[in-house]
Amino acid sequence: MGLHIVCAQVTRAFLDFARGQGNDLVTPAPEYGFPGLKPGDRWCVCAATWRQAYQAGRRPPVVLKATPRRRSR
């Protein structure tokens, strides 16, 4: 759910934060074609999740060239 428009290079701190929020991005889910993420991988995350991680001091770096400047409608 949400707008997955922030391309981020995920960190261990962010992955731990997301898991603590109930969003396990580490465990593969082959039934959905999801390989699971490890630190250093790039992934488009929900803007709201990135903001929460930022506020908690756990934000991953944004890959600006892969993140749209404006959200499409």
PDB file of N, CA, C and O in Angstrom, chain B, residues numbered from 101:
ATOM      1  N   MET B 101       0.834  -1.175   0.000  1.00  0.00           N
ATOM      2  CA  MET B 101       0.000   0.000   0.000  1.00  0.00           C
ATOM      3  C   MET B 101       0.882   1.242   0.000  1.00  0.00           C
ATOM      4  O   MET B 101       2.007   1.208   0.498  1.00  0.00           O
ATOM      5  N   GLY B 102       0.387   2.310  -0.543  1.00  0.00           N
ATOM      6  CA  GLY B 102       1.132   3.553  -0.560  1.00  0.00           C
ATOM      7  C   GLY B 102       1.839   3.759  -1.883  1.00  0.00           C
ATOM      8  O   GLY B 102       1.764   2.919  -2.779  1.00  0.00           O
ATOM      9  N   LEU B 103       2.522   4.878  -1.995  1.00  0.00           N
ATOM     10  CA  LEU B 103       3.265   5.217  -3.202  1.00  0.00           C
ATOM     11  C   LEU B 103       4.719   4.800  -3.041  1.00  0.00           C
ATOM     12  O   LEU B 103       5.463   5.404  -2.269  1.00  0.00           O
ATOM     13  N   HIS B 104       5.116   3.781  -3.762  1.00  0.00           N
ATOM     14  CA  HIS B 104       6.489   3.280  -3.700  1.00  0.00           C
ATOM     15  C   HIS B 104       7.320   4.025  -4.745  1.00  0.00           C
ATOM     16  O   HIS B 104       7.656   3.480  -5.797  1.00  0.00           O
ATOM     17  N   ILE B 105       7.640   5.269  -4.434  1.00  0.00           N
ATOM     18  CA  ILE B 105       8.301   6.122  -5.414  1.00  0.00           C
ATOM     19  C   ILE B 105       9.674   6.602  -4.987  1.00  0.00           C
ATOM     20  O   ILE B 105      10.339   7.303  -5.750  1.00  0.00           O
ATOM     21  N   VAL B 106      10.114   6.251  -3.807  1.00  0.00           N
ATOM     22  CA  VAL B 106      11.428   6.692  -3.337  1.00  0.00           C
ATOM     23  C   VAL B 106      12.416   5.557  -3.565  1.00  0.00           C
ATOM     24  O   VAL B 106      12.368   4.532  -2.885  1.00  0.00           O
ATOM     25  N   CYS B 107      13.315   5.750  -4.534  1.00  0.00           N
ATOM     26  CA  CYS B 107      14.335   4.729  -4.770  1.00  0.00           C
ATOM     27  C   CYS B 107      15.416   4.917  -3.709  1.00  0.00           C
ATOM     28  O   CYS B 107      16.023   5.983  -3.605  1.00  0.00           O
ATOM     29  N   ALA B 108      15.640   3.883  -2.940  1.00  0.00           N
ATOM     30  CA  ALA B 108      16.596   3.965  -1.840  1.00  0.00           C
ATOM     31  C   ALA B 108      17.624   2.841  -1.943  1.00  0.00           C
ATOM     32  O   ALA B 108      17.341   1.763  -2.466  1.00  0.00           O
ATOM     33  N   GLN B 109      18.806   3.115  -1.438  1.00  0.00           N
ATOM     34  CA  GLN B 109      19.805   2.068  -1.272  1.00  0.00           C
ATOM     35  C   GLN B 109      19.673   1.624   0.176  1.00  0.00           C
ATOM     36  O   GLN B 109      20.097   2.325   1.095  1.00  0.00           O
ATOM     37  N   VAL B 110      19.083   0.457   0.369  1.00  0.00           N
ATOM     38  CA  VAL B 110      18.701   0.052   1.720  1.00  0.00           C
ATOM     39  C   VAL B 110      19.926  -0.241   2.586  1.00  0.00           C
ATOM     40  O   VAL B 110      20.960  -0.708   2.108  1.00  0.00           O
ATOM     41  N   THR B 111      19.771   0.047   3.855  1.00  0.00           N
ATOM     42  CA  THR B 111      20.818  -0.197   4.850  1.00  0.00           C
ATOM     43  C   THR B 111      20.298  -1.217   5.860  1.00  0.00           C
ATOM     44  O   THR B 111      19.099  -1.490   5.919  1.00  0.00           O
ATOM     45  N   ARG B 112      21.195  -1.769   6.640  1.00  0.00           N
ATOM     46  CA  ARG B 112      20.779  -2.706   7.695  1.00  0.00           C
ATOM     47  C   ARG B 112      19.839  -1.988   8.667  1.00  0.00           C
ATOM     48  O   ARG B 112      18.829  -2.554   9.087  1.00  0.00           O
ATOM     49  N   ALA B 113      20.169  -0.749   9.023  1.00  0.00           N
ATOM     50  CA  ALA B 113      19.319   0.000   9.959  1.00  0.00           C
ATOM     51  C   ALA B 113      17.910   0.161   9.403  1.00  0.00           C
ATOM     52  O   ALA B 113      16.936   0.016  10.141  1.00  0.00           O
ATOM     53  N   PHE B 114      17.788   0.458   8.109  1.00  0.00           N
ATOM     54  CA  PHE B 114      16.462   0.613   7.508  1.00  0.00           C
ATOM     55  C   PHE B 114      15.730  -0.725   7.460  1.00  0.00           C
ATOM     56  O   PHE B 114      14.541  -0.787   7.773  1.00  0.00           O
ATOM     57  N   LEU B 115      16.416  -1.787   7.076  1.00  0.00           N
ATOM     58  CA  LEU B 115      15.771  -3.108   7.006  1.00  0.00           C
ATOM     59  C   LEU B 115      15.278  -3.544   8.385  1.00  0.00           C
ATOM     60  O   LEU B 115      14.188  -4.101   8.510  1.00  0.00           O
ATOM     61  N   ASP B 116      16.071  -3.293   9.404  1.00  0.00           N
ATOM     62  CA  ASP B 116      15.650  -3.613  10.772  1.00  0.00           C
ATOM     63  C   ASP B 116      14.449  -2.761  11.179  1.00  0.00           C
ATOM     64  O   ASP B 116      13.516  -3.255  11.812  1.00  0.00           O
ATOM     65  N   PHE B 117      14.479  -1.482  10.812  1.00  0.00           N
ATOM     66  CA  PHE B 117      13.356  -0.594  11.110  1.00  0.00           C
ATOM     67  C   PHE B 117      12.084  -1.093  10.423  1.00  0.00           C
ATOM     68  O   PHE B 117      11.037  -1.210  11.059  1.00  0.00           O
ATOM     69  N   ALA B 118      12.174  -1.384   9.139  1.00  0.00           N
ATOM     70  CA  ALA B 118      11.003  -1.839   8.384  1.00  0.00           C
ATOM     71  C   ALA B 118      10.442  -3.124   8.989  1.00  0.00           C
ATOM     72  O   ALA B 118       9.228  -3.273   9.130  1.00  0.00           O
ATOM     73  N   ARG B 119      11.327  -4.044   9.342  1.00  0.00           N
ATOM     74  CA  ARG B 119      10.869  -5.301   9.954  1.00  0.00           C
ATOM     75  C   ARG B 119      10.151  -5.023  11.269  1.00  0.00           C
ATOM     76  O   ARG B 119       9.132  -5.648  11.567  1.00  0.00           O
ATOM     77  N   GLY B 120      10.672  -4.102  12.044  1.00  0.00           N
ATOM     78  CA  GLY B 120      10.039  -3.727  13.308  1.00  0.00           C
ATOM     79  C   GLY B 120       8.667  -3.092  13.124  1.00  0.00           C
ATOM     80  O   GLY B 120       7.840  -3.101  14.036  1.00  0.00           O
ATOM     81  N   GLN B 121       8.434  -2.542  11.938  1.00  0.00           N
ATOM     82  CA  GLN B 121       7.138  -1.944  11.611  1.00  0.00           C
ATOM     83  C   GLN B 121       6.198  -2.961  10.963  1.00  0.00           C
ATOM     84  O   GLN B 121       5.087  -2.618  10.557  1.00  0.00           O
ATOM     85  N   GLY B 122       6.647  -4.205  10.870  1.00  0.00           N
ATOM     86  CA  GLY B 122       5.822  -5.253  10.273  1.00  0.00           C
ATOM     87  C   GLY B 122       6.021  -5.444   8.780  1.00  0.00           C
ATOM     88  O   GLY B 122       5.227  -6.127   8.134  1.00  0.00           O
ATOM     89  N   ASN B 123       7.076  -4.848   8.220  1.00  0.00           N
ATOM     90  CA  ASN B 123       7.351  -4.961   6.790  1.00  0.00           C
ATOM     91  C   ASN B 123       8.695  -5.661   6.604  1.00  0.00           C
ATOM     92  O   ASN B 123       9.741  -5.015   6.543  1.00  0.00           O
ATOM     93  N   ASP B 124       8.652  -6.980   6.517  1.00  0.00           N
ATOM     94  CA  ASP B 124       9.872  -7.778   6.378  1.00  0.00           C
ATOM     95  C   ASP B 124      10.347  -7.735   4.931  1.00  0.00           C
ATOM     96  O   ASP B 124       9.775  -8.389   4.059  1.00  0.00           O
ATOM     97  N   LEU B 125      11.393  -6.963   4.685  1.00  0.00           N
ATOM     98  CA  LEU B 125      11.954  -6.845   3.342  1.00  0.00           C
ATOM     99  C   LEU B 125      13.165  -7.745   3.143  1.00  0.00           C
ATOM    100  O   LEU B 125      13.767  -7.745   2.069  1.00  0.00           O
ATOM    101  N   VAL B 126      13.527  -8.507   4.160  1.00  0.00           N
ATOM    102  CA  VAL B 126      14.710  -9.362   4.108  1.00  0.00           C
ATOM    103  C   VAL B 126      14.368 -10.772   3.634  1.00  0.00           C
ATOM    104  O   VAL B 126      15.117 -11.361   2.854  1.00  0.00           O
ATOM    105  N   THR B 127      13.263 -11.308   4.090  1.00  0.00           N
ATOM    106  CA  THR B 127      12.892 -12.687   3.777  1.00  0.00           C
ATOM    107  C   THR B 127      12.368 -12.795   2.350  1.00  0.00           C
ATOM    108  O   THR B 127      11.436 -12.082   1.978  1.00  0.00           O
ATOM    109  N   PRO B 128      12.961 -13.685   1.544  1.00  0.00           N
ATOM    110  CA  PRO B 128      12.460 -13.874   0.182  1.00  0.00           C
ATOM    111  C   PRO B 128      11.006 -14.369   0.183  1.00  0.00           C
ATOM    112  O   PRO B 128      10.588 -15.112   1.071  1.00  0.00           O
ATOM    113  N   ALA B 129      10.267 -13.946  -0.812  1.00  0.00           N
ATOM    114  CA  ALA B 129       8.889 -14.407  -1.035  1.00  0.00           C
ATOM    115  C   ALA B 129       8.799 -14.826  -2.505  1.00  0.00           C
ATOM    116  O   ALA B 129       8.279 -14.082  -3.336  1.00  0.00           O
ATOM    117  N   PRO B 130       9.311 -16.024  -2.822  1.00  0.00           N
ATOM    118  CA  PRO B 130       9.375 -16.455  -4.226  1.00  0.00           C
ATOM    119  C   PRO B 130       8.007 -16.496  -4.920  1.00  0.00           C
ATOM    120  O   PRO B 130       7.924 -16.343  -6.138  1.00  0.00           O
ATOM    121  N   GLU B 131       6.952 -16.699  -4.153  1.00  0.00           N
ATOM    122  CA  GLU B 131       5.620 -16.746  -4.753  1.00  0.00           C
ATOM    123  C   GLU B 131       5.223 -15.393  -5.358  1.00  0.00           C
ATOM    124  O   GLU B 131       4.313 -15.324  -6.184  1.00  0.00           O
ATOM    125  N   TYR B 132       5.907 -14.320  -4.945  1.00  0.00           N
ATOM    126  CA  TYR B 132       5.663 -12.982  -5.493  1.00  0.00           C
ATOM    127  C   TYR B 132       6.848 -12.491  -6.327  1.00  0.00           C
ATOM    128  O   TYR B 132       6.859 -11.344  -6.775  1.00  0.00           O
ATOM    129  N   GLY B 133       7.836 -13.347  -6.535  1.00  0.00           N
ATOM    130  CA  GLY B 133       9.022 -12.950  -7.283  1.00  0.00           C
ATOM    131  C   GLY B 133       9.916 -11.994  -6.511  1.00  0.00           C
ATOM    132  O   GLY B 133      10.707 -11.258  -7.102  1.00  0.00           O
ATOM    133  N   PHE B 134       9.787 -12.006  -5.177  1.00  0.00           N
ATOM    134  CA  PHE B 134      10.570 -11.101  -4.327  1.00  0.00           C
ATOM    135  C   PHE B 134      11.767 -11.852  -3.758  1.00  0.00           C
ATOM    136  O   PHE B 134      11.595 -12.828  -3.028  1.00  0.00           O
ATOM    137  N   PRO B 135      12.988 -11.403  -4.087  1.00  0.00           N
ATOM    138  CA  PRO B 135      14.188 -12.130  -3.660  1.00  0.00           C
ATOM    139  C   PRO B 135      14.618 -11.882  -2.226  1.00  0.00           C
ATOM    140  O   PRO B 135      15.480 -12.592  -1.708  1.00  0.00           O
ATOM    141  N   GLY B 136      14.028 -10.880  -1.572  1.00  0.00           N
ATOM    142  CA  GLY B 136      14.528 -10.452  -0.266  1.00  0.00           C
ATOM    143  C   GLY B 136      15.667  -9.466  -0.490  1.00  0.00           C
ATOM    144  O   GLY B 136      16.405  -9.576  -1.469  1.00  0.00           O
ATOM    145  N   LEU B 137      15.809  -8.510   0.408  1.00  0.00           N
ATOM    146  CA  LEU B 137      16.818  -7.474   0.243  1.00  0.00           C
ATOM    147  C   LEU B 137      17.947  -7.635   1.241  1.00  0.00           C
ATOM    148  O   LEU B 137      17.772  -8.194   2.324  1.00  0.00           O
ATOM    149  N   LYS B 138      19.097  -7.139   0.855  1.00  0.00           N
ATOM    150  CA  LYS B 138      20.257  -7.089   1.739  1.00  0.00           C
ATOM    151  C   LYS B 138      20.826  -5.681   1.678  1.00  0.00           C
ATOM    152  O   LYS B 138      20.593  -4.967   0.703  1.00  0.00           O
ATOM    153  N   PRO B 139      21.562  -5.271   2.689  1.00  0.00           N
ATOM    154  CA  PRO B 139      22.129  -3.925   2.674  1.00  0.00           C
ATOM    155  C   PRO B 139      22.886  -3.664   1.362  1.00  0.00           C
ATOM    156  O   PRO B 139      23.649  -4.504   0.885  1.00  0.00           O
ATOM    157  N   GLY B 140      22.651  -2.483   0.803  1.00  0.00           N
ATOM    158  CA  GLY B 140      23.288  -2.106  -0.457  1.00  0.00           C
ATOM    159  C   GLY B 140      22.373  -2.258  -1.663  1.00  0.00           C
ATOM    160  O   GLY B 140      22.602  -1.635  -2.700  1.00  0.00           O
ATOM    161  N   ASP B 141      21.325  -3.094  -1.533  1.00  0.00           N
ATOM    162  CA  ASP B 141      20.369  -3.244  -2.627  1.00  0.00           C
ATOM    163  C   ASP B 141      19.583  -1.955  -2.801  1.00  0.00           C
ATOM    164  O   ASP B 141      19.415  -1.176  -1.863  1.00  0.00           O
ATOM    165  N   ARG B 142      19.105  -1.748  -4.021  1.00  0.00           N
ATOM    166  CA  ARG B 142      18.222  -0.620  -4.297  1.00  0.00           C
ATOM    167  C   ARG B 142      16.795  -1.140  -4.389  1.00  0.00           C
ATOM    168  O   ARG B 142      16.533  -2.213  -4.932  1.00  0.00           O
ATOM    169  N   TRP B 143      15.879  -0.344  -3.842  1.00  0.00           N
ATOM    170  CA  TRP B 143      14.475  -0.744  -3.819  1.00  0.00           C
ATOM    171  C   TRP B 143      13.616   0.512  -3.746  1.00  0.00           C
ATOM    172  O   TRP B 143      13.977   1.480  -3.076  1.00  0.00           O
ATOM    173  N   CYS B 144      12.493   0.493  -4.428  1.00  0.00           N
ATOM    174  CA  CYS B 144      11.560   1.621  -4.324  1.00  0.00           C
ATOM    175  C   CYS B 144      10.691   1.396  -3.097  1.00  0.00           C
ATOM    176  O   CYS B 144       9.950   0.417  -3.013  1.00  0.00           O
ATOM    177  N   VAL B 145      10.791   2.296  -2.169  1.00  0.00           N
ATOM    178  CA  VAL B 145      10.054   2.192  -0.914  1.00  0.00           C
ATOM    179  C   VAL B 145       8.917   3.203  -0.889  1.00  0.00           C
ATOM    180  O   VAL B 145       8.916   4.188  -1.627  1.00  0.00           O
ATOM    181  N   CYS B 146       7.978   2.939  -0.043  1.00  0.00           N
ATOM    182  CA  CYS B 146       6.841   3.828   0.131  1.00  0.00           C
ATOM    183  C   CYS B 146       7.331   5.148   0.730  1.00  0.00           C
ATOM    184  O   CYS B 146       8.118   5.159   1.676  1.00  0.00           O
ATOM    185  N   ALA B 147       6.860   6.240   0.173  1.00  0.00           N
ATOM    186  CA  ALA B 147       7.279   7.555   0.649  1.00  0.00           C
ATOM    187  C   ALA B 147       6.999   7.719   2.144  1.00  0.00           C
ATOM    188  O   ALA B 147       7.816   8.281   2.873  1.00  0.00           O
ATOM    189  N   ALA B 148       5.858   7.233   2.591  1.00  0.00           N
ATOM    190  CA  ALA B 148       5.509   7.355   4.015  1.00  0.00           C
ATOM    191  C   ALA B 148       6.463   6.540   4.889  1.00  0.00           C
ATOM    192  O   ALA B 148       6.834   6.975   5.980  1.00  0.00           O
ATOM    193  N   THR B 149       6.859   5.364   4.413  1.00  0.00           N
ATOM    194  CA  THR B 149       7.798   4.533   5.176  1.00  0.00           C
ATOM    195  C   THR B 149       9.163   5.210   5.258  1.00  0.00           C
ATOM    196  O   THR B 149       9.799   5.215   6.312  1.00  0.00           O
ATOM    197  N   TRP B 150       9.609   5.786   4.136  1.00  0.00           N
ATOM    198  CA  TRP B 150      10.895   6.486   4.144  1.00  0.00           C
ATOM    199  C   TRP B 150      10.845   7.630   5.146  1.00  0.00           C
ATOM    200  O   TRP B 150      11.796   7.845   5.898  1.00  0.00           O
ATOM    201  N   ARG B 151       9.741   8.361   5.157  1.00  0.00           N
ATOM    202  CA  ARG B 151       9.602   9.486   6.093  1.00  0.00           C
ATOM    203  C   ARG B 151       9.641   8.998   7.544  1.00  0.00           C
ATOM    204  O   ARG B 151      10.292   9.614   8.388  1.00  0.00           O
ATOM    205  N   GLN B 152       8.953   7.904   7.832  1.00  0.00           N
ATOM    206  CA  GLN B 152       8.978   7.353   9.196  1.00  0.00           C
ATOM    207  C   GLN B 152      10.396   6.954   9.576  1.00  0.00           C
ATOM    208  O   GLN B 152      10.838   7.216  10.695  1.00  0.00           O
ATOM    209  N   ALA B 153      11.111   6.318   8.647  1.00  0.00           N
ATOM    210  CA  ALA B 153      12.492   5.912   8.916  1.00  0.00           C
ATOM    211  C   ALA B 153      13.374   7.148   9.138  1.00  0.00           C
ATOM    212  O   ALA B 153      14.254   7.144   9.998  1.00  0.00           O
ATOM    213  N   TYR B 154      13.132   8.188   8.367  1.00  0.00           N
ATOM    214  CA  TYR B 154      13.870   9.447   8.535  1.00  0.00           C
ATOM    215  C   TYR B 154      13.645  10.008   9.941  1.00  0.00           C
ATOM    216  O   TYR B 154      14.593  10.390  10.628  1.00  0.00           O
ATOM    217  N   GLN B 155      12.385  10.051  10.355  1.00  0.00           N
ATOM    218  CA  GLN B 155      12.049  10.595  11.665  1.00  0.00           C
ATOM    219  C   GLN B 155      12.637   9.752  12.795  1.00  0.00           C
ATOM    220  O   GLN B 155      12.905  10.263  13.882  1.00  0.00           O
ATOM    221  N   ALA B 156      12.838   8.459  12.535  1.00  0.00           N
ATOM    222  CA  ALA B 156      13.415   7.557  13.534  1.00  0.00           C
ATOM    223  C   ALA B 156      14.935   7.493  13.451  1.00  0.00           C
ATOM    224  O   ALA B 156      15.567   6.757  14.209  1.00  0.00           O
ATOM    225  N   GLY B 157      15.532   8.265  12.528  1.00  0.00           N
ATOM    226  CA  GLY B 157      16.986   8.235  12.370  1.00  0.00           C
ATOM    227  C   GLY B 157      17.488   6.987  11.673  1.00  0.00           C
ATOM    228  O   GLY B 157      18.648   6.611  11.844  1.00  0.00           O
ATOM    229  N   ARG B 158      16.631   6.332  10.882  1.00  0.00           N
ATOM    230  CA  ARG B 158      16.992   5.081  10.209  1.00  0.00           C
ATOM    231  C   ARG B 158      16.813   5.152   8.694  1.00  0.00           C
ATOM    232  O   ARG B 158      16.737   4.118   8.030  1.00  0.00           O
ATOM    233  N   ARG B 159      16.748   6.344   8.155  1.00  0.00           N
ATOM    234  CA  ARG B 159      16.455   6.489   6.735  1.00  0.00           C
ATOM    235  C   ARG B 159      17.594   5.971   5.858  1.00  0.00           C
ATOM    236  O   ARG B 159      18.768   6.156   6.182  1.00  0.00           O
ATOM    237  N   PRO B 160      17.242   5.318   4.742  1.00  0.00           N
ATOM    238  CA  PRO B 160      18.272   4.905   3.786  1.00  0.00           C
ATOM    239  C   PRO B 160      18.546   6.049   2.810  1.00  0.00           C
ATOM    240  O   PRO B 160      17.678   6.895   2.595  1.00  0.00           O
ATOM    241  N   PRO B 161      19.732   6.084   2.220  1.00  0.00           N
ATOM    242  CA  PRO B 161      20.020   7.121   1.230  1.00  0.00           C
ATOM    243  C   PRO B 161      19.088   6.988   0.022  1.00  0.00           C
ATOM    244  O   PRO B 161      18.748   5.880  -0.393  1.00  0.00           O
ATOM    245  N   VAL B 162      18.687   8.116  -0.524  1.00  0.00           N
ATOM    246  CA  VAL B 162      17.832   8.150  -1.704  1.00  0.00           C
ATOM    247  C   VAL B 162      18.718   8.163  -2.948  1.00  0.00           C
ATOM    248  O   VAL B 162      19.740   8.847  -2.989  1.00  0.00           O
ATOM    249  N   VAL B 163      18.311   7.397  -3.960  1.00  0.00           N
ATOM    250  CA  VAL B 163      18.985   7.399  -5.259  1.00  0.00           C
ATOM    251  C   VAL B 163      18.195   8.369  -6.130  1.00  0.00           C
ATOM    252  O   VAL B 163      17.208   7.995  -6.763  1.00  0.00           O
ATOM    253  N   LEU B 164      18.646   9.620  -6.150  1.00  0.00           N
ATOM    254  CA  LEU B 164      17.876  10.680  -6.797  1.00  0.00           C
ATOM    255  C   LEU B 164      17.633  10.431  -8.279  1.00  0.00           C
ATOM    256  O   LEU B 164      16.547  10.728  -8.776  1.00  0.00           O
ATOM    257  N   LYS B 165      18.611   9.894  -8.997  1.00  0.00           N
ATOM    258  CA  LYS B 165      18.446   9.667 -10.440  1.00  0.00           C
ATOM    259  C   LYS B 165      17.377   8.624 -10.745  1.00  0.00           C
ATOM    260  O   LYS B 165      16.886   8.556 -11.872  1.00  0.00           O
ATOM    261  N   ALA B 166      17.015   7.823  -9.774  1.00  0.00           N
ATOM    262  CA  ALA B 166      16.009   6.783  -9.992  1.00  0.00           C
ATOM    263  C   ALA B 166      14.690   7.103  -9.289  1.00  0.00           C
ATOM    264  O   ALA B 166      13.772   6.283  -9.280  1.00  0.00           O
ATOM    265  N   THR B 167      14.599   8.291  -8.704  1.00  0.00           N
ATOM    266  CA  THR B 167      13.388   8.713  -7.994  1.00  0.00           C
ATOM    267  C   THR B 167      12.731   9.828  -8.796  1.00  0.00           C
ATOM    268  O   THR B 167      13.383  10.819  -9.123  1.00  0.00           O
ATOM    269  N   PRO B 168      11.439   9.678  -9.118  1.00  0.00           N
ATOM    270  CA  PRO B 168      10.783  10.728  -9.895  1.00  0.00           C
ATOM    271  C   PRO B 168      10.712  12.042  -9.118  1.00  0.00           C
ATOM    272  O   PRO B 168      10.563  12.054  -7.896  1.00  0.00           O
ATOM    273  N   ARG B 169      10.821  13.132  -9.848  1.00  0.00           N
ATOM    274  CA  ARG B 169      10.759  14.456  -9.225  1.00  0.00           C
ATOM    275  C   ARG B 169       9.346  14.790  -8.791  1.00  0.00           C
ATOM    276  O   ARG B 169       9.156  15.471  -7.783  1.00  0.00           O
ATOM    277  N   ARG B 170       8.364  14.331  -9.521  1.00  0.00           N
ATOM    278  CA  ARG B 170       6.963  14.568  -9.185  1.00  0.00           C
ATOM    279  C   ARG B 170       6.230  13.243  -9.267  1.00  0.00           C
ATOM    280  O   ARG B 170       6.600  12.338 -10.016  1.00  0.00           O
ATOM    281  N   ARG B 171       5.211  13.166  -8.495  1.00  0.00           N
ATOM    282  CA  ARG B 171       4.430  11.933  -8.526  1.00  0.00           C
ATOM    283  C   ARG B 171       3.454  12.041  -9.682  1.00  0.00           C
ATOM    284  O   ARG B 171       2.883  13.101  -9.938  1.00  0.00           O
ATOM    285  N   SER B 172       3.270  10.913 -10.385  1.00  0.00           N
ATOM    286  CA  SER B 172       2.327  10.903 -11.507  1.00  0.00           C
ATOM    287  C   SER B 172       0.909  10.756 -10.982  1.00  0.00           C
ATOM    288  O   SER B 172       0.692  10.237  -9.887  1.00  0.00           O
ATOM    289  N   ARG B 173      -0.025  11.201 -11.748  1.00  0.00           N
ATOM    290  CA  ARG B 173      -1.432  11.136 -11.336  1.00  0.00           C
ATOM    291  C   ARG B 173      -2.198  10.220 -12.242  1.00  0.00           C
ATOM    292  O   ARG B 173      -3.401  10.034 -12.058  1.00  0.00           O
TER     293      ARG B 173
END
